Amino acid sequence: MSQDILRSVFSGILPMQFARCADIGHLHRLRDAGYLAVTFAPFDPGQARSATVTDITPLGRAAIRYFGF
């Protein structure tokens, strides 16, 4: 769930890398919602997908306060 990813980013050390396909999908949603600054590796059929979270946006910090973690 996207909330779980947001929680792990909040409690972790940035930059944080993710490689699981499910996580990548959640990161797309969180980035599109404006909660995280995320860099996605270019798509290459021979390589695994990956993403790097570089920052939590002010809107993301507000969401974290709202969700209470």
PDB file of N, H, CA, C and O in Angstrom:
ATOM      1  N   MET A   1       0.842  -1.172   0.000  1.00  0.00           N
ATOM      2  CA  MET A   1       0.000   0.000   0.000  1.00  0.00           C
ATOM      3  C   MET A   1       0.893   1.242   0.000  1.00  0.00           C
ATOM      4  O   MET A   1       1.975   1.231   0.588  1.00  0.00           O
ATOM      5  N   SER A   2       0.449   2.294  -0.648  1.00  0.00           N
ATOM      6  H   SER A   2      -0.430   2.303  -1.125  1.00  0.00           H
ATOM      7  CA  SER A   2       1.237   3.522  -0.760  1.00  0.00           C
ATOM      8  C   SER A   2       1.558   4.125   0.593  1.00  0.00           C
ATOM      9  O   SER A   2       2.631   4.699   0.780  1.00  0.00           O
ATOM     10  N   GLN A   3       0.630   4.000   1.546  1.00  0.00           N
ATOM     11  H   GLN A   3      -0.242   3.534   1.393  1.00  0.00           H
ATOM     12  CA  GLN A   3       0.886   4.515   2.894  1.00  0.00           C
ATOM     13  C   GLN A   3       2.096   3.838   3.527  1.00  0.00           C
ATOM     14  O   GLN A   3       2.887   4.488   4.210  1.00  0.00           O
ATOM     15  N   ASP A   4       2.241   2.549   3.302  1.00  0.00           N
ATOM     16  H   ASP A   4       1.598   2.021   2.747  1.00  0.00           H
ATOM     17  CA  ASP A   4       3.375   1.806   3.868  1.00  0.00           C
ATOM     18  C   ASP A   4       4.693   2.294   3.270  1.00  0.00           C
ATOM     19  O   ASP A   4       5.691   2.418   3.980  1.00  0.00           O
ATOM     20  N   ILE A   5       4.695   2.569   1.974  1.00  0.00           N
ATOM     21  H   ILE A   5       3.885   2.468   1.398  1.00  0.00           H
ATOM     22  CA  ILE A   5       5.902   3.097   1.329  1.00  0.00           C
ATOM     23  C   ILE A   5       6.224   4.471   1.907  1.00  0.00           C
ATOM     24  O   ILE A   5       7.378   4.757   2.228  1.00  0.00           O
ATOM     25  N   LEU A   6       5.202   5.323   2.039  1.00  0.00           N
ATOM     26  H   LEU A   6       4.265   5.091   1.778  1.00  0.00           H
ATOM     27  CA  LEU A   6       5.412   6.661   2.594  1.00  0.00           C
ATOM     28  C   LEU A   6       5.963   6.569   4.009  1.00  0.00           C
ATOM     29  O   LEU A   6       6.849   7.337   4.383  1.00  0.00           O
ATOM     30  N   ARG A   7       5.447   5.645   4.787  1.00  0.00           N
ATOM     31  H   ARG A   7       4.727   5.022   4.483  1.00  0.00           H
ATOM     32  CA  ARG A   7       5.920   5.449   6.165  1.00  0.00           C
ATOM     33  C   ARG A   7       7.380   4.999   6.169  1.00  0.00           C
ATOM     34  O   ARG A   7       8.174   5.501   6.964  1.00  0.00           O
ATOM     35  N   SER A   8       7.744   4.064   5.297  1.00  0.00           N
ATOM     36  H   SER A   8       7.099   3.656   4.651  1.00  0.00           H
ATOM     37  CA  SER A   8       9.130   3.579   5.279  1.00  0.00           C
ATOM     38  C   SER A   8      10.092   4.667   4.823  1.00  0.00           C
ATOM     39  O   SER A   8      11.214   4.750   5.323  1.00  0.00           O
ATOM     40  N   VAL A   9       9.665   5.504   3.877  1.00  0.00           N
ATOM     41  H   VAL A   9       8.754   5.437   3.470  1.00  0.00           H
ATOM     42  CA  VAL A   9      10.516   6.607   3.433  1.00  0.00           C
ATOM     43  C   VAL A   9      10.687   7.610   4.567  1.00  0.00           C
ATOM     44  O   VAL A   9      11.791   8.107   4.792  1.00  0.00           O
ATOM     45  N   PHE A  10       9.612   7.910   5.278  1.00  0.00           N
ATOM     46  H   PHE A  10       8.716   7.506   5.095  1.00  0.00           H
ATOM     47  CA  PHE A  10       9.670   8.866   6.377  1.00  0.00           C
ATOM     48  C   PHE A  10      10.608   8.387   7.485  1.00  0.00           C
ATOM     49  O   PHE A  10      11.334   9.185   8.078  1.00  0.00           O
ATOM     50  N   SER A  11      10.588   7.085   7.761  1.00  0.00           N
ATOM     51  H   SER A  11       9.998   6.437   7.280  1.00  0.00           H
ATOM     52  CA  SER A  11      11.415   6.562   8.856  1.00  0.00           C
ATOM     53  C   SER A  11      12.814   6.152   8.414  1.00  0.00           C
ATOM     54  O   SER A  11      13.645   5.797   9.250  1.00  0.00           O
ATOM     55  N   GLY A  12      13.084   6.196   7.116  1.00  0.00           N
ATOM     56  H   GLY A  12      12.409   6.484   6.437  1.00  0.00           H
ATOM     57  CA  GLY A  12      14.386   5.774   6.602  1.00  0.00           C
ATOM     58  C   GLY A  12      15.326   6.937   6.342  1.00  0.00           C
ATOM     59  O   GLY A  12      15.050   8.081   6.702  1.00  0.00           O
ATOM     60  N   ILE A  13      16.433   6.616   5.714  1.00  0.00           N
ATOM     61  H   ILE A  13      16.657   5.686   5.422  1.00  0.00           H
ATOM     62  CA  ILE A  13      17.458   7.593   5.368  1.00  0.00           C
ATOM     63  C   ILE A  13      17.428   7.802   3.856  1.00  0.00           C
ATOM     64  O   ILE A  13      17.477   6.845   3.082  1.00  0.00           O
ATOM     65  N   LEU A  14      17.347   9.048   3.456  1.00  0.00           N
ATOM     66  H   LEU A  14      17.307   9.825   4.084  1.00  0.00           H
ATOM     67  CA  LEU A  14      17.307   9.390   2.030  1.00  0.00           C
ATOM     68  C   LEU A  14      18.703   9.641   1.505  1.00  0.00           C
ATOM     69  O   LEU A  14      19.542  10.131   2.261  1.00  0.00           O
ATOM     70  N   PRO A  15      18.996   9.341   0.278  1.00  0.00           N
ATOM     71  CA  PRO A  15      18.129   8.745  -0.731  1.00  0.00           C
ATOM     72  C   PRO A  15      17.899   7.265  -0.450  1.00  0.00           C
ATOM     73  O   PRO A  15      18.752   6.580   0.114  1.00  0.00           O
ATOM     74  N   MET A  16      16.714   6.785  -0.862  1.00  0.00           N
ATOM     75  H   MET A  16      16.021   7.341  -1.320  1.00  0.00           H
ATOM     76  CA  MET A  16      16.307   5.404  -0.621  1.00  0.00           C
ATOM     77  C   MET A  16      15.939   4.765  -1.960  1.00  0.00           C
ATOM     78  O   MET A  16      15.189   5.343  -2.746  1.00  0.00           O
ATOM     79  N   GLN A  17      16.470   3.574  -2.211  1.00  0.00           N
ATOM     80  H   GLN A  17      17.080   3.104  -1.573  1.00  0.00           H
ATOM     81  CA  GLN A  17      16.212   2.896  -3.484  1.00  0.00           C
ATOM     82  C   GLN A  17      15.200   1.775  -3.311  1.00  0.00           C
ATOM     83  O   GLN A  17      15.148   1.109  -2.277  1.00  0.00           O
ATOM     84  N   PHE A  18      14.392   1.586  -4.357  1.00  0.00           N
ATOM     85  H   PHE A  18      14.434   2.127  -5.197  1.00  0.00           H
ATOM     86  CA  PHE A  18      13.393   0.530  -4.404  1.00  0.00           C
ATOM     87  C   PHE A  18      13.526  -0.206  -5.726  1.00  0.00           C
ATOM     88  O   PHE A  18      13.836   0.404  -6.749  1.00  0.00           O
ATOM     89  N   ALA A  19      13.292  -1.525  -5.713  1.00  0.00           N
ATOM     90  H   ALA A  19      13.040  -2.020  -4.881  1.00  0.00           H
ATOM     91  CA  ALA A  19      13.413  -2.306  -6.940  1.00  0.00           C
ATOM     92  C   ALA A  19      12.224  -3.236  -7.170  1.00  0.00           C
ATOM     93  O   ALA A  19      12.079  -3.770  -8.270  1.00  0.00           O
ATOM     94  N   ARG A  20      11.376  -3.445  -6.177  1.00  0.00           N
ATOM     95  H   ARG A  20      11.494  -3.012  -5.283  1.00  0.00           H
ATOM     96  CA  ARG A  20      10.221  -4.327  -6.372  1.00  0.00           C
ATOM     97  C   ARG A  20       9.190  -3.655  -7.266  1.00  0.00           C
ATOM     98  O   ARG A  20       8.943  -2.455  -7.137  1.00  0.00           O
ATOM     99  N   CYS A  21       8.588  -4.416  -8.169  1.00  0.00           N
ATOM    100  H   CYS A  21       8.789  -5.390  -8.274  1.00  0.00           H
ATOM    101  CA  CYS A  21       7.595  -3.868  -9.111  1.00  0.00           C
ATOM    102  C   CYS A  21       6.426  -3.227  -8.364  1.00  0.00           C
ATOM    103  O   CYS A  21       5.963  -2.155  -8.754  1.00  0.00           O
ATOM    104  N   ALA A  22       5.947  -3.859  -7.306  1.00  0.00           N
ATOM    105  H   ALA A  22       6.323  -4.730  -6.989  1.00  0.00           H
ATOM    106  CA  ALA A  22       4.825  -3.297  -6.542  1.00  0.00           C
ATOM    107  C   ALA A  22       5.214  -1.957  -5.935  1.00  0.00           C
ATOM    108  O   ALA A  22       4.416  -1.019  -5.941  1.00  0.00           O
ATOM    109  N   ASP A  23       6.423  -1.858  -5.415  1.00  0.00           N
ATOM    110  H   ASP A  23       7.071  -2.620  -5.410  1.00  0.00           H
ATOM    111  CA  ASP A  23       6.891  -0.603  -4.831  1.00  0.00           C
ATOM    112  C   ASP A  23       6.992   0.495  -5.877  1.00  0.00           C
ATOM    113  O   ASP A  23       6.659   1.648  -5.605  1.00  0.00           O
ATOM    114  N   ILE A  24       7.449   0.144  -7.067  1.00  0.00           N
ATOM    115  H   ILE A  24       7.719  -0.793  -7.288  1.00  0.00           H
ATOM    116  CA  ILE A  24       7.593   1.122  -8.151  1.00  0.00           C
ATOM    117  C   ILE A  24       6.229   1.726  -8.486  1.00  0.00           C
ATOM    118  O   ILE A  24       6.118   2.936  -8.684  1.00  0.00           O
ATOM    119  N   GLY A  25       5.196   0.892  -8.550  1.00  0.00           N
ATOM    120  H   GLY A  25       5.285  -0.091  -8.389  1.00  0.00           H
ATOM    121  CA  GLY A  25       3.846   1.382  -8.814  1.00  0.00           C
ATOM    122  C   GLY A  25       3.363   2.349  -7.752  1.00  0.00           C
ATOM    123  O   GLY A  25       2.776   3.384  -8.065  1.00  0.00           O
ATOM    124  N   HIS A  26       3.611   2.009  -6.492  1.00  0.00           N
ATOM    125  H   HIS A  26       4.088   1.168  -6.237  1.00  0.00           H
ATOM    126  CA  HIS A  26       3.218   2.903  -5.394  1.00  0.00           C
ATOM    127  C   HIS A  26       4.011   4.209  -5.453  1.00  0.00           C
ATOM    128  O   HIS A  26       3.466   5.279  -5.185  1.00  0.00           O
ATOM    129  N   LEU A  27       5.275   4.126  -5.798  1.00  0.00           N
ATOM    130  H   LEU A  27       5.718   3.256  -6.016  1.00  0.00           H
ATOM    131  CA  LEU A  27       6.094   5.336  -5.898  1.00  0.00           C
ATOM    132  C   LEU A  27       5.615   6.253  -7.014  1.00  0.00           C
ATOM    133  O   LEU A  27       5.665   7.475  -6.880  1.00  0.00           O
ATOM    134  N   HIS A  28       5.152   5.669  -8.115  1.00  0.00           N
ATOM    135  H   HIS A  28       5.112   4.676  -8.224  1.00  0.00           H
ATOM    136  CA  HIS A  28       4.571   6.485  -9.188  1.00  0.00           C
ATOM    137  C   HIS A  28       3.370   7.262  -8.655  1.00  0.00           C
ATOM    138  O   HIS A  28       3.226   8.455  -8.921  1.00  0.00           O
ATOM    139  N   ARG A  29       2.514   6.580  -7.903  1.00  0.00           N
ATOM    140  H   ARG A  29       2.631   5.610  -7.687  1.00  0.00           H
ATOM    141  CA  ARG A  29       1.320   7.237  -7.355  1.00  0.00           C
ATOM    142  C   ARG A  29       1.699   8.328  -6.356  1.00  0.00           C
ATOM    143  O   ARG A  29       1.119   9.413  -6.379  1.00  0.00           O
ATOM    144  N   LEU A  30       2.658   8.053  -5.488  1.00  0.00           N
ATOM    145  H   LEU A  30       3.129   7.171  -5.470  1.00  0.00           H
ATOM    146  CA  LEU A  30       3.067   9.038  -4.486  1.00  0.00           C
ATOM    147  C   LEU A  30       3.740  10.245  -5.132  1.00  0.00           C
ATOM    148  O   LEU A  30       3.545  11.377  -4.688  1.00  0.00           O
ATOM    149  N   ARG A  31       4.526  10.010  -6.173  1.00  0.00           N
ATOM    150  H   ARG A  31       4.685   9.091  -6.533  1.00  0.00           H
ATOM    151  CA  ARG A  31       5.136  11.113  -6.902  1.00  0.00           C
ATOM    152  C   ARG A  31       4.081  11.942  -7.624  1.00  0.00           C
ATOM    153  O   ARG A  31       4.113  13.172  -7.584  1.00  0.00           O
ATOM    154  N   ASP A  32       3.141  11.257  -8.289  1.00  0.00           N
ATOM    155  H   ASP A  32       3.115  10.258  -8.321  1.00  0.00           H
ATOM    156  CA  ASP A  32       2.084  11.954  -9.018  1.00  0.00           C
ATOM    157  C   ASP A  32       1.171  12.741  -8.082  1.00  0.00           C
ATOM    158  O   ASP A  32       0.614  13.765  -8.478  1.00  0.00           O
ATOM    159  N   ALA A  33       1.013  12.274  -6.851  1.00  0.00           N
ATOM    160  H   ALA A  33       1.465  11.442  -6.529  1.00  0.00           H
ATOM    161  CA  ALA A  33       0.210  12.988  -5.853  1.00  0.00           C
ATOM    162  C   ALA A  33       0.967  14.182  -5.282  1.00  0.00           C
ATOM    163  O   ALA A  33       0.380  15.037  -4.620  1.00  0.00           O
ATOM    164  N   GLY A  34       2.282  14.238  -5.541  1.00  0.00           N
ATOM    165  H   GLY A  34       2.760  13.543  -6.079  1.00  0.00           H
ATOM    166  CA  GLY A  34       3.081  15.351  -5.057  1.00  0.00           C
ATOM    167  C   GLY A  34       3.684  15.139  -3.681  1.00  0.00           C
ATOM    168  O   GLY A  34       4.126  16.095  -3.043  1.00  0.00           O
ATOM    169  N   TYR A  35       3.707  13.886  -3.214  1.00  0.00           N
ATOM    170  H   TYR A  35       3.349  13.109  -3.733  1.00  0.00           H
ATOM    171  CA  TYR A  35       4.222  13.599  -1.872  1.00  0.00           C
ATOM    172  C   TYR A  35       5.727  13.370  -1.826  1.00  0.00           C
ATOM    173  O   TYR A  35       6.370  13.681  -0.823  1.00  0.00           O
ATOM    174  N   LEU A  36       6.291  12.829  -2.901  1.00  0.00           N
ATOM    175  H   LEU A  36       5.769  12.576  -3.715  1.00  0.00           H
ATOM    176  CA  LEU A  36       7.712  12.467  -2.913  1.00  0.00           C
ATOM    177  C   LEU A  36       8.392  12.966  -4.178  1.00  0.00           C
ATOM    178  O   LEU A  36       7.767  13.109  -5.229  1.00  0.00           O
ATOM    179  N   ALA A  37       9.684  13.225  -4.050  1.00  0.00           N
ATOM    180  H   ALA A  37      10.192  13.109  -3.197  1.00  0.00           H
ATOM    181  CA  ALA A  37      10.538  13.477  -5.214  1.00  0.00           C
ATOM    182  C   ALA A  37      11.213  12.144  -5.517  1.00  0.00           C
ATOM    183  O   ALA A  37      11.989  11.625  -4.714  1.00  0.00           O
ATOM    184  N   VAL A  38      10.902  11.601  -6.692  1.00  0.00           N
ATOM    185  H   VAL A  38      10.272  12.023  -7.344  1.00  0.00           H
ATOM    186  CA  VAL A  38      11.377  10.262  -7.054  1.00  0.00           C
ATOM    187  C   VAL A  38      12.015  10.315  -8.440  1.00  0.00           C
ATOM    188  O   VAL A  38      11.495  10.960  -9.351  1.00  0.00           O
ATOM    189  N   THR A  39      13.140   9.632  -8.585  1.00  0.00           N
ATOM    190  H   THR A  39      13.562   9.108  -7.845  1.00  0.00           H
ATOM    191  CA  THR A  39      13.791   9.478  -9.883  1.00  0.00           C
ATOM    192  C   THR A  39      13.660   8.016 -10.278  1.00  0.00           C
ATOM    193  O   THR A  39      14.057   7.119  -9.533  1.00  0.00           O
ATOM    194  N   PHE A  40      13.098   7.788 -11.460  1.00  0.00           N
ATOM    195  H   PHE A  40      12.775   8.516 -12.064  1.00  0.00           H
ATOM    196  CA  PHE A  40      12.927   6.428 -11.964  1.00  0.00           C
ATOM    197  C   PHE A  40      14.010   6.139 -12.995  1.00  0.00           C
ATOM    198  O   PHE A  40      14.317   6.978 -13.841  1.00  0.00           O
ATOM    199  N   ALA A  41      14.585   4.939 -12.914  1.00  0.00           N
ATOM    200  H   ALA A  41      14.335   4.257 -12.226  1.00  0.00           H
ATOM    201  CA  ALA A  41      15.583   4.526 -13.896  1.00  0.00           C
ATOM    202  C   ALA A  41      14.913   4.406 -15.258  1.00  0.00           C
ATOM    203  O   ALA A  41      13.748   4.014 -15.337  1.00  0.00           O
ATOM    204  N   PRO A  42      15.625   4.735 -16.326  1.00  0.00           N
ATOM    205  CA  PRO A  42      15.030   4.592 -17.658  1.00  0.00           C
ATOM    206  C   PRO A  42      14.618   3.142 -17.914  1.00  0.00           C
ATOM    207  O   PRO A  42      15.279   2.204 -17.467  1.00  0.00           O
ATOM    208  N   PHE A  43      13.516   2.980 -18.639  1.00  0.00           N
ATOM    209  H   PHE A  43      12.979   3.741 -19.002  1.00  0.00           H
ATOM    210  CA  PHE A  43      13.034   1.631 -18.925  1.00  0.00           C
ATOM    211  C   PHE A  43      13.998   0.930 -19.873  1.00  0.00           C
ATOM    212  O   PHE A  43      14.359   1.459 -20.924  1.00  0.00           O
ATOM    213  N   ASP A  44      14.400  -0.256 -19.481  1.00  0.00           N
ATOM    214  H   ASP A  44      14.107  -0.686 -18.627  1.00  0.00           H
ATOM    215  CA  ASP A  44      15.269  -1.101 -20.296  1.00  0.00           C
ATOM    216  C   ASP A  44      14.762  -2.531 -20.131  1.00  0.00           C
ATOM    217  O   ASP A  44      14.811  -3.071 -19.026  1.00  0.00           O
ATOM    218  N   PRO A  45      14.276  -3.160 -21.210  1.00  0.00           N
ATOM    219  CA  PRO A  45      13.702  -4.502 -21.089  1.00  0.00           C
ATOM    220  C   PRO A  45      14.637  -5.533 -20.454  1.00  0.00           C
ATOM    221  O   PRO A  45      14.161  -6.494 -19.849  1.00  0.00           O
ATOM    222  N   GLY A  46      15.936  -5.358 -20.574  1.00  0.00           N
ATOM    223  H   GLY A  46      16.323  -4.577 -21.065  1.00  0.00           H
ATOM    224  CA  GLY A  46      16.875  -6.317 -20.019  1.00  0.00           C
ATOM    225  C   GLY A  46      17.254  -6.055 -18.569  1.00  0.00           C
ATOM    226  O   GLY A  46      17.959  -6.861 -17.961  1.00  0.00           O
ATOM    227  N   GLN A  47      16.807  -4.959 -18.016  1.00  0.00           N
ATOM    228  H   GLN A  47      16.234  -4.304 -18.509  1.00  0.00           H
ATOM    229  CA  GLN A  47      17.191  -4.585 -16.652  1.00  0.00           C
ATOM    230  C   GLN A  47      15.969  -4.549 -15.735  1.00  0.00           C
ATOM    231  O   GLN A  47      14.850  -4.321 -16.193  1.00  0.00           O
ATOM    232  N   ALA A  48      16.187  -4.770 -14.458  1.00  0.00           N
ATOM    233  H   ALA A  48      17.097  -4.955 -14.086  1.00  0.00           H
ATOM    234  CA  ALA A  48      15.114  -4.642 -13.472  1.00  0.00           C
ATOM    235  C   ALA A  48      14.793  -3.165 -13.281  1.00  0.00           C
ATOM    236  O   ALA A  48      15.676  -2.313 -13.373  1.00  0.00           O
ATOM    237  N   ARG A  49      13.544  -2.874 -13.020  1.00  0.00           N
ATOM    238  H   ARG A  49      12.826  -3.566 -12.945  1.00  0.00           H
ATOM    239  CA  ARG A  49      13.145  -1.487 -12.784  1.00  0.00           C
ATOM    240  C   ARG A  49      13.603  -1.056 -11.403  1.00  0.00           C
ATOM    241  O   ARG A  49      13.685  -1.868 -10.483  1.00  0.00           O
ATOM    242  N   SER A  50      13.903   0.238 -11.265  1.00  0.00           N
ATOM    243  H   SER A  50      13.836   0.898 -12.013  1.00  0.00           H
ATOM    244  CA  SER A  50      14.296   0.753  -9.963  1.00  0.00           C
ATOM    245  C   SER A  50      13.895   2.214  -9.856  1.00  0.00           C
ATOM    246  O   SER A  50      13.657   2.891 -10.857  1.00  0.00           O
ATOM    247  N   ALA A  51      13.828   2.678  -8.625  1.00  0.00           N
ATOM    248  H   ALA A  51      14.022   2.129  -7.812  1.00  0.00           H
ATOM    249  CA  ALA A  51      13.471   4.068  -8.355  1.00  0.00           C
ATOM    250  C   ALA A  51      14.233   4.523  -7.126  1.00  0.00           C
ATOM    251  O   ALA A  51      14.526   3.730  -6.231  1.00  0.00           O
ATOM    252  N   THR A  52      14.553   5.818  -7.091  1.00  0.00           N
ATOM    253  H   THR A  52      14.315   6.462  -7.817  1.00  0.00           H
ATOM    254  CA  THR A  52      15.253   6.404  -5.955  1.00  0.00           C
ATOM    255  C   THR A  52      14.438   7.567  -5.425  1.00  0.00           C
ATOM    256  O   THR A  52      14.140   8.513  -6.154  1.00  0.00           O
ATOM    257  N   VAL A  53      14.077   7.492  -4.146  1.00  0.00           N
ATOM    258  H   VAL A  53      14.319   6.723  -3.554  1.00  0.00           H
ATOM    259  CA  VAL A  53      13.376   8.595  -3.492  1.00  0.00           C
ATOM    260  C   VAL A  53      14.440   9.532  -2.960  1.00  0.00           C
ATOM    261  O   VAL A  53      15.302   9.127  -2.180  1.00  0.00           O
ATOM    262  N   THR A  54      14.379  10.802  -3.386  1.00  0.00           N
ATOM    263  H   THR A  54      13.679  11.131  -4.019  1.00  0.00           H
ATOM    264  CA  THR A  54      15.392  11.767  -2.982  1.00  0.00           C
ATOM    265  C   THR A  54      14.903  12.757  -1.943  1.00  0.00           C
ATOM    266  O   THR A  54      15.711  13.369  -1.244  1.00  0.00           O
ATOM    267  N   ASP A  55      13.577  12.926  -1.830  1.00  0.00           N
ATOM    268  H   ASP A  55      12.921  12.429  -2.398  1.00  0.00           H
ATOM    269  CA  ASP A  55      13.064  13.904  -0.866  1.00  0.00           C
ATOM    270  C   ASP A  55      11.585  13.676  -0.605  1.00  0.00           C
ATOM    271  O   ASP A  55      10.882  13.078  -1.420  1.00  0.00           O
ATOM    272  N   ILE A  56      11.127  14.154   0.531  1.00  0.00           N
ATOM    273  H   ILE A  56      11.698  14.639   1.193  1.00  0.00           H
ATOM    274  CA  ILE A  56       9.712  14.210   0.862  1.00  0.00           C
ATOM    275  C   ILE A  56       9.292  15.662   0.670  1.00  0.00           C
ATOM    276  O   ILE A  56       9.901  16.564   1.245  1.00  0.00           O
ATOM    277  N   THR A  57       8.268  15.893  -0.126  1.00  0.00           N
ATOM    278  H   THR A  57       7.773  15.160  -0.594  1.00  0.00           H
ATOM    279  CA  THR A  57       7.830  17.258  -0.419  1.00  0.00           C
ATOM    280  C   THR A  57       7.072  17.836   0.780  1.00  0.00           C
ATOM    281  O   THR A  57       6.676  17.092   1.677  1.00  0.00           O
ATOM    282  N   PRO A  58       6.868  19.155   0.801  1.00  0.00           N
ATOM    283  CA  PRO A  58       6.047  19.744   1.873  1.00  0.00           C
ATOM    284  C   PRO A  58       4.640  19.131   1.930  1.00  0.00           C
ATOM    285  O   PRO A  58       4.098  18.928   3.017  1.00  0.00           O
ATOM    286  N   LEU A  59       4.050  18.838   0.771  1.00  0.00           N
ATOM    287  H   LEU A  59       4.489  19.002  -0.112  1.00  0.00           H
ATOM    288  CA  LEU A  59       2.745  18.183   0.762  1.00  0.00           C
ATOM    289  C   LEU A  59       2.842  16.782   1.352  1.00  0.00           C
ATOM    290  O   LEU A  59       1.935  16.341   2.059  1.00  0.00           O
ATOM    291  N   GLY A  60       3.925  16.090   1.069  1.00  0.00           N
ATOM    292  H   GLY A  60       4.661  16.448   0.495  1.00  0.00           H
ATOM    293  CA  GLY A  60       4.148  14.766   1.645  1.00  0.00           C
ATOM    294  C   GLY A  60       4.294  14.826   3.154  1.00  0.00           C
ATOM    295  O   GLY A  60       3.789  13.958   3.865  1.00  0.00           O
ATOM    296  N   ARG A  61       4.977  15.841   3.642  1.00  0.00           N
ATOM    297  H   ARG A  61       5.388  16.546   3.064  1.00  0.00           H
ATOM    298  CA  ARG A  61       5.117  16.000   5.098  1.00  0.00           C
ATOM    299  C   ARG A  61       3.763  16.291   5.746  1.00  0.00           C
ATOM    300  O   ARG A  61       3.486  15.820   6.849  1.00  0.00           O
ATOM    301  N   ALA A  62       2.919  17.068   5.056  1.00  0.00           N
ATOM    302  H   ALA A  62       3.144  17.450   4.160  1.00  0.00           H
ATOM    303  CA  ALA A  62       1.574  17.330   5.562  1.00  0.00           C
ATOM    304  C   ALA A  62       0.755  16.034   5.602  1.00  0.00           C
ATOM    305  O   ALA A  62       0.010  15.801   6.554  1.00  0.00           O
ATOM    306  N   ALA A  63       0.891  15.199   4.582  1.00  0.00           N
ATOM    307  H   ALA A  63       1.497  15.388   3.809  1.00  0.00           H
ATOM    308  CA  ALA A  63       0.181  13.918   4.557  1.00  0.00           C
ATOM    309  C   ALA A  63       0.656  13.014   5.688  1.00  0.00           C
ATOM    310  O   ALA A  63      -0.144  12.314   6.309  1.00  0.00           O
ATOM    311  N   ILE A  64       1.949  13.032   5.950  1.00  0.00           N
ATOM    312  H   ILE A  64       2.599  13.601   5.446  1.00  0.00           H
ATOM    313  CA  ILE A  64       2.502  12.237   7.049  1.00  0.00           C
ATOM    314  C   ILE A  64       1.920  12.695   8.380  1.00  0.00           C
ATOM    315  O   ILE A  64       1.561  11.874   9.224  1.00  0.00           O
ATOM    316  N   ARG A  65       1.829  14.005   8.565  1.00  0.00           N
ATOM    317  H   ARG A  65       2.121  14.673   7.880  1.00  0.00           H
ATOM    318  CA  ARG A  65       1.208  14.509   9.806  1.00  0.00           C
ATOM    319  C   ARG A  65      -0.259  14.091   9.887  1.00  0.00           C
ATOM    320  O   ARG A  65      -0.745  13.736  10.961  1.00  0.00           O
ATOM    321  N   TYR A  66      -0.964  14.133   8.757  1.00  0.00           N
ATOM    322  H   TYR A  66      -0.569  14.422   7.884  1.00  0.00           H
ATOM    323  CA  TYR A  66      -2.375  13.756   8.723  1.00  0.00           C
ATOM    324  C   TYR A  66      -2.558  12.278   9.072  1.00  0.00           C
ATOM    325  O   TYR A  66      -3.442  11.926   9.853  1.00  0.00           O
ATOM    326  N   PHE A  67      -1.718  11.415   8.490  1.00  0.00           N
ATOM    327  H   PHE A  67      -1.000  11.701   7.856  1.00  0.00           H
ATOM    328  CA  PHE A  67      -1.835   9.983   8.749  1.00  0.00           C
ATOM    329  C   PHE A  67      -1.293   9.598  10.129  1.00  0.00           C
ATOM    330  O   PHE A  67      -1.598   8.514  10.627  1.00  0.00           O
ATOM    331  N   GLY A  68      -0.504  10.461  10.745  1.00  0.00           N
ATOM    332  H   GLY A  68      -0.257  11.341  10.341  1.00  0.00           H
ATOM    333  CA  GLY A  68      -0.066  10.241  12.113  1.00  0.00           C
ATOM    334  C   GLY A  68       1.120   9.317  12.295  1.00  0.00           C
ATOM    335  O   GLY A  68       1.180   8.577  13.276  1.00  0.00           O
ATOM    336  N   PHE A  69       2.060   9.345  11.374  1.00  0.00           N
ATOM    337  H   PHE A  69       2.012   9.947  10.577  1.00  0.00           H
ATOM    338  CA  PHE A  69       3.287   8.569  11.590  1.00  0.00           C
ATOM    339  C   PHE A  69       4.472   9.384  11.291  1.00  0.00           C
ATOM    340  O   PHE A  69       5.599   8.903  11.414  1.00  0.00           O
TER     341      PHE A  69
END
